[in-house]
């Protein structure tokens, strides 16, 4: 696997982990880790991203923000 491929796999793995997290106490940290990996991937591949991956990254950030608003804080 190439370095680029491993970073692509990393953000996807962290995203999936956050999306599947059931413990709301752990969820905000999982979301922040996934968002950091996504932002890192976006910065790394800026200008050279295939349209599909750029769209996936944007969609993932949006979904993480929705998840954080729904479950990320204790009331």
C-alpha positions as CSV (number, residue, x, y, z in Angstrom):
1,X,0.0,0.0,0.0
2,X,1.3,3.4,-0.9
3,X,1.6,6.3,1.6
4,X,-1.4,8.0,0.0
5,X,-3.3,4.8,0.1
6,X,-2.6,4.3,3.8
7,X,-3.7,7.8,4.6
8,X,-6.9,7.3,2.6
9,X,-7.5,4.0,4.5
10,X,-6.8,5.8,7.8
11,X,-9.4,8.5,7.5
12,X,-12.0,6.0,6.4
13,X,-11.2,3.6,9.3
14,X,-11.4,6.5,11.8
15,X,-14.6,7.7,10.2
16,X,-16.2,4.3,10.4
17,X,-15.1,3.9,14.0
18,X,-16.8,7.2,14.9
19,X,-20.0,6.4,13.0
20,X,-20.3,3.1,14.8
21,X,-19.4,4.3,18.3
22,X,-22.2,3.6,20.8
23,X,-20.6,5.1,23.9
24,X,-21.6,8.8,23.9
25,X,-18.9,9.5,26.4
26,X,-16.2,8.4,23.9
27,X,-18.0,9.7,20.8
28,X,-16.7,13.3,20.7
29,X,-13.1,12.1,20.8
30,X,-13.7,9.6,18.0
31,X,-15.3,12.3,15.9
32,X,-12.5,14.7,16.5
33,X,-9.9,12.0,15.5
34,X,-11.8,11.3,12.3
35,X,-12.2,15.0,11.5
36,X,-8.5,15.6,12.0
37,X,-7.6,12.7,9.7
38,X,-10.0,14.0,7.1
39,X,-8.6,17.5,7.2
40,X,-5.1,16.1,7.0
41,X,-6.1,14.1,3.9
42,X,-7.7,17.2,2.3
43,X,-4.6,19.3,2.9
44,X,-2.3,16.6,1.6
45,X,-4.2,16.0,-1.6
46,X,-5.3,19.5,-2.3
47,X,-5.4,20.1,-6.0
48,X,-4.7,16.5,-6.8
49,X,-7.8,14.8,-5.4
50,X,-10.1,12.9,-7.6
51,X,-13.5,14.3,-7.5
52,X,-14.9,11.2,-5.9
53,X,-12.6,11.3,-2.9
54,X,-13.1,15.0,-2.4
55,X,-16.8,14.5,-2.4
56,X,-16.4,11.6,0.1
57,X,-14.3,13.7,2.4
58,X,-16.8,16.5,2.4
59,X,-19.7,14.1,3.0
60,X,-17.8,12.5,5.8
61,X,-17.2,15.8,7.5
62,X,-20.8,16.7,7.2
63,X,-22.0,13.4,8.7
64,X,-19.6,13.7,11.6
65,X,-20.9,17.2,12.4
66,X,-24.4,15.9,12.3
67,X,-23.5,13.0,14.6
68,X,-21.7,15.4,17.0
69,X,-24.8,17.6,17.2
70,X,-27.1,14.7,17.8
71,X,-25.1,12.7,20.3
72,X,-21.8,14.4,21.1
73,X,-22.8,16.3,24.2
74,X,-24.4,15.1,27.4
75,X,-27.5,16.9,28.5
